[in-house]
């Protein structure tokens, strides 16, 4: 019998599972769809005399695709027509008469913003992970990161976003906002988020980033004060302030304090993982909208998704 060549009709090449496919498959399984849609449903339009609205879960899935892959509203509409994988995740059939256009996609985002639903999804996801024993709440690590905003005045208003500001980090000037997070010291999951303009000092939000049940709070030198470090007297009801020692100008830290600082640095390294997921995995290094509120709502959703992505192995195993 003659051997079949690779071009023979009977030969079917097994498609490669791409990184994007694997990512979407994982997130499909770990996102609590029922919980999230039930939270949004009371605010979502129902069928009436006008055009029948698209399924709520479909619009939510499209919105999440925008967060993961950085699509604008017009680009998302185009991608749904062009990319079968994205249509499949959104549960849309290419043979349907209509697909969500950019206006429909925009209105769904504004619905989430109007009712502060992204923040609600963040809080409920954190509570769900705590119920499953993945968020332990015994200690909190606090930190902040800068998210850049366009510094140019070449826009319709001929000025920068008034709610953003400039700050200096090292020798670099930055313009934008700050995302301040409180992270579970054991799991690395974000339980608290605050969004401010960039010039707000990190240490001013220390209390706002704590949930109040932790035994220890960790952070870098920006959070350390005379009454908040390992040598400070601990007041009743306060956590142990595990902030690094600061050296006096012109002096060196004692060896014991320098060693303690090195140990604290290794313990608080867990706080960098959520930033890596949001900035590198999801590619969110620049703000997408004007104003703190809209960008803050997006960050609530990104960190909720980041928590699910961070714990996907444990969630998939259950």
Secondary structure, 3 states (H helix, E strand, C coil): CCCCCCCCCCCCCCCCCCHHHHHHHHHHHHCCHHHHHHHHHCCCCCCCCCCCCCCHHHHHHHHHHHHHHCCCHHHHHHHHHHCHHHHHHHCCCCCCCCCCCHHHHHHHHHHHHHCCHHHHHHHHHHHHHHHCCCCCCCEEEEEEEEEECCCCCCCCCCCCCCCCEEEEECCEEEEEEEEEEEEECCCCCEEEEEEEECCCCHHHHCHHHCCCCCCEEEECHHHCECCECCCCCCCCCCCEEEECCCCCCCCCCCHHHHHHHHHHHHHHHHHHHHHHHHHHHCCCCECCCCCHHHHHHHHHHHHHHHHHHHCHHHHHHC
